[in-house]
């Protein structure tokens, strides 16, 4: 039985071009275990939208495994082959397509919840979650093989990117509940702004794929994403990101308001202490200067007035004036923030 294994790698590449590029693969899997159990017919790695996708066509001689063991075995084959190309980036998942010469072979995977699309030249693709089927593969020209794989690569890359954006947005949203500082809330808001910008770029990429000029890759990509309910998932992601952005803005504003209130309190307290220190300094200076003044000095200056006044009254009066001023300033600041 022949299978097509499709496995995107974890991690995003620097190259984020919208068209599919093919990377060089090692000449062999360098795994005795794989070579003993399967015959590798085709191995390529595509990169598109910044994601790498491994394609592996294998012939499996032993078909006596039950479905669960078959899927685990094919996953292991893909993992070993993928490590031959890159041992640092693990595979995210493995999608499996049964390759059939015609429609006479029985389905390996249940046919429920699969979307079928004709891809020309007598070939058809039945795609869904997990396992699928591609009829007429061996009769197609190698150039058509590449077009089909290009469409599958675009679908895998778009789904990976959407999943990454949703994971980042949810992580930032959750962090808002644990962030107690204005700097932390603002950092989460900045991250969500970047996620929103990346989502807009992702939407443009989806438009390029769904409206591409190459008919066969476009049909394969659109059918694959439709089978995965991509349009509804993308709409939900857009709604979630917008809601997270709105919440982050509110949290950021509250955090900034708390920070400003704390700074205002500290500054007002420093002002109070400084003003009170000034009054005490004037009283001390009045005793020093007036006591040293010459007899017969004409007029009574400010220091002399303070010297012969009730010192307790001066201090209490100054404190009351400063307290009223502080309360007025705090009330004005709170009123100003309320109507912002």
C-alpha positions in Angstrom: 0.0 0.0 0.0 1.3 3.5 -0.9 0.9 6.5 1.4 1.6 10.2 1.2 2.8 11.6 4.5 2.6 15.4 5.1 4.3 16.8 8.2 5.0 20.5 8.9 8.0 21.3 11.1 7.8 23.4 14.2 9.4 26.8 14.1 9.1 29.7 11.6 11.7 30.3 8.9 13.1 33.7 8.0 12.0 33.3 4.4 8.3 34.2 4.3 7.7 34.3 0.6 4.2 33.5 -0.5 5.2 31.0 -3.2 6.4 27.5 -2.6 10.1 26.7 -2.7 11.7 23.2 -2.5 14.6 22.5 -0.3 17.4 20.0 -0.9 16.9 16.7 1.0 19.7 14.3 2.0 20.0 11.5 -0.5 18.7 8.9 1.9 17.0 8.6 5.3 20.1 7.2 6.9 17.8 5.0 9.0 18.1 1.2 8.7 14.8 0.9 10.6 12.9 2.9 7.9 14.6 1.1 5.0 13.7 -2.3 6.5 10.0 -1.5 6.9 9.1 0.8 4.0 10.3 1.8 0.5 10.7 5.5 0.2 9.5 6.6 -3.2 9.6 10.3 -2.9 11.0 12.8 -0.3 10.9 16.6 -0.5 10.6 19.6 1.8 8.7 22.6 0.8 8.9 26.1 2.4 6.1 28.6 2.1 4.8 31.5 4.2 7.8 30.8 6.5 7.0 27.2 7.3 8.7 24.0 6.2 6.5 21.0 5.2 7.9 17.5 4.7 6.4 15.3 2.0 7.1 11.6 2.0 5.7 8.9 -0.3 6.3 5.4 1.0 5.3 1.9 0.1 4.4 -0.3 3.1 4.6 -4.0 2.4 3.0 -5.2 5.6 -0.6 -4.2 5.7 -1.7 -6.4 8.6 -1.6 -3.7 11.2 -4.8 -2.3 12.6 -5.6 1.3 12.0 -4.1 2.7 15.3 -0.9 0.8 14.8 -0.7 1.8 11.2 -1.0 5.5 12.1 1.6 5.2 14.8 3.9 3.4 12.4 3.5 6.0 9.6 4.0 8.8 12.2 7.3 7.2 13.2 8.4 6.8 9.6 7.7 10.5 9.0 9.5 11.5 12.2 12.7 9.5 11.3 12.7 10.9 7.8 12.1 14.4 9.1 15.1 14.2 11.4 17.3 13.3 8.5 16.6 16.8 7.2 16.4 18.7 10.5 17.0 17.2 13.9 16.5 20.5 15.7 12.9 21.2 14.6 10.4 18.4 15.5 7.4 17.7 13.4 4.1 19.3 14.5 1.9 16.5 13.2 1.6 14.0 10.4 -1.3 14.0 7.9 -1.7 10.8 5.9 -3.2 10.2 2.4 -3.8 6.8 0.9 -2.5 6.8 -2.7 -4.6 4.7 -5.0 -4.3 3.9 -8.7 -8.1 4.0 -9.1 -11.3 4.0 -7.0 -11.3 0.2 -6.6 -9.2 0.0 -3.4 -11.0 0.1 -0.1 -10.5 3.0 2.2 -8.0 2.7 5.0 -9.5 5.6 6.9 -13.2 6.2 7.4 -14.7 8.3 4.6 -17.0 10.3 6.9 -16.4 14.1 7.2 -14.1 14.2 4.1 -14.4 16.8 1.3 -13.8 15.4 -2.2 -12.4 17.6 -5.0 -11.4 16.7 -8.6 -7.9 17.7 -9.4 -8.0 16.8 -13.1 -6.6 14.0 -15.3 -8.8 11.5 -13.7 -7.4 12.2 -10.2 -9.5 13.1 -7.1 -8.7 14.1 -3.6 -10.7 13.2 -0.5 -9.4 15.2 2.4 -10.3 15.6 6.0 -8.9 15.4 9.5 -6.1 12.9 9.9 -6.4 10.4 7.0 -7.5 11.0 3.5 -7.3 9.5 0.0 -5.9 10.5 -3.3 -7.0 8.4 -6.3 -5.1 8.3 -9.6 -1.7 9.5 -8.2 0.5 7.0 -10.0 -1.0 8.0 -13.4 -0.2 11.6 -13.0 2.9 13.3 -14.4 5.6 14.4 -11.9 4.8 18.1 -12.7 1.2 17.5 -11.5 2.5 15.8 -8.4 4.4 19.0 -7.6 1.3 21.1 -8.1 -0.7 18.9 -5.8 2.0 19.0 -3.1 2.3 22.8 -3.5 -1.4 23.2 -2.7 -1.1 20.9 0.3 2.0 22.8 1.5 0.1 26.1 1.3 -2.8 24.7 3.3 -0.5 23.3 5.9 1.5 26.5 6.3 -1.6 28.7 6.5 -3.1 26.4 9.2 0.1 26.4 11.2 0.4 30.2 11.0 -3.2 30.7 12.1 -2.7 28.2 15.0 0.5 30.1 16.1 -1.3 33.5 16.0 -4.2 32.1 18.1 -1.8 30.6 20.6 0.1 33.8 21.0 -3.0 35.9 21.4 -4.4 33.6 24.0 -1.1 33.6 25.9 -1.0 37.4 26.0 -4.7 37.5 27.0 -4.0 35.1 29.9 -0.9 37.0 31.0 -3.0 40.2 31.4 -4.6 38.6 34.5 -1.2 38.0 36.1 0.4 41.3 35.2 0.2 43.8 38.0 2.4 46.6 36.6 1.7 49.2 33.9 4.9 48.1 32.1 3.6 44.4 32.0 0.2 45.4 30.7 1.7 47.7 28.1 4.1 44.9 27.0 1.1 42.5 26.5 -0.7 45.2 24.5 2.3 45.7 22.2 2.5 42.0 21.7 -1.2 41.9 20.7 -0.7 44.8 18.3 2.0 42.8 16.6 -0.4 39.7 16.5 -3.1 41.8 15.0 -0.7 43.1 12.3 0.5 39.5 11.6 -3.1 38.4 11.3 -3.7 41.0 8.7 -0.7 39.7 6.8 -2.0 36.2 7.2 -5.4 37.3 5.7 -3.5 38.7 2.7 -1.7 35.3 2.3 -5.0 33.5 2.4 -6.3 35.8 -0.3 -3.2 35.0 -2.5 -3.7 31.3 -2.0 -7.5 31.2 -2.6 -7.3 33.5 -5.6 -4.1 32.2 -7.1 -3.7 31.8 -10.8 -2.5 28.2 -10.7 -5.7 26.2 -10.8 -4.6 22.9 -9.4 -2.7 24.2 -6.3 -5.5 26.6 -5.6 -8.2 23.9 -5.8 -6.1 21.6 -3.5 -5.4 24.3 -0.9 -9.0 25.6 -0.8 -10.4 22.1 -0.5 -8.0 21.1 2.2 -8.6 24.2 4.3 -12.4 23.9 3.7 -12.3 20.4 5.0 -10.6 21.7 8.2 -13.2 24.4 8.6 -10.6 27.1 8.1 -12.9 30.0 7.2 -14.9 29.6 10.4 -11.7 29.1 12.4 -10.1 32.2 10.9 -13.2 34.3 11.6 -13.2 33.1 15.3 -9.5 33.9 15.5 -10.2 37.4 14.2 -12.9 37.9 16.8 -10.7 36.5 19.6 -7.8 38.8 18.7 -10.1 41.9 18.5 -11.6 41.0 21.9 -8.1 40.5 23.4 -7.0 43.8 22.0 -9.9 45.7 23.4 -9.4 44.1 26.8 -5.7 44.8 26.7 -6.3 48.4 26.0 -8.7 48.7 29.0 -6.2 46.9 31.3 -3.3 49.1 30.0 -5.3 52.3 30.6 -6.2 51.2 34.1 -2.6 50.2 34.9 -1.3 53.6 33.6 -4.0 55.4 35.6 -2.9 53.5 38.8 0.7 54.3 38.0 0.0 58.0 37.4 -2.1 58.2 40.6 0.8 56.6 42.6 3.3 59.1 41.0 1.0 62.0 41.8 0.7 60.9 45.4 4.5 60.6 45.8 5.1 64.0 44.2 2.4 65.7 46.4 3.9 64.1 49.5 7.3 65.4 48.5 5.8 68.8 47.9 4.1 68.8 51.4 7.4 67.8 53.1 9.4 70.3 51.2 6.9 73.1 51.9 6.7 72.2 55.6 10.5 72.1 55.7 10.6 75.6 54.1 8.3 76.9 56.9 10.4 75.4 59.6 13.5 76.8 58.0 12.0 80.3 57.9 11.1 80.0 61.6 14.6 78.9 62.5 16.1 81.6 60.3 13.9 84.3 61.9 15.2 83.5 65.4 18.8 83.6 64.1 18.7 86.8 62.1 16.3 88.8 64.2 18.3 87.9 67.3 21.4 89.3 65.6 19.8 92.4 64.4 21.0 95.9 65.5 19.0 98.0 67.9 16.8 100.6 66.5 16.2 98.8 63.2 13.3 100.4 61.5 10.3 98.3 60.3 9.4 94.7 60.8 10.3 92.4 58.0 8.9 88.9 57.3 11.4 87.2 59.5 10.7 89.6 62.4 7.0 89.0 62.0 7.5 85.2 62.2 9.9 85.7 65.1 7.3 87.5 67.3 4.3 85.4 66.1 2.9 82.3 67.8 5.2 79.6 66.3 2.6 76.8 66.9 0.0 78.8 65.1 2.4 79.4 62.2 3.1 75.7 61.8 -0.5 74.6 62.2 -1.7 77.3 59.8 0.9 76.3 57.2 0.0 72.7 57.6 -3.8 73.4 57.1 -3.1 75.5 54.0 -0.8 72.7 52.6 -3.4 70.0 53.4 -6.2 71.9 51.7 -4.0 72.5 48.7 -3.1 68.8 48.4 -6.8 67.7 48.7 -7.7 70.2 46.0 -5.0 69.0 43.7 -5.9 65.3 44.2 -9.6 66.0 43.5 -8.7 67.9 40.4 -6.5 65.1 39.2 -9.2 62.5 39.8 -11.8 64.6 38.0 -9.5 65.1 35.1 -8.9 61.3 34.8 -12.6 60.6 35.0 -13.5 62.7 32.0 -10.6 61.5 29.8 
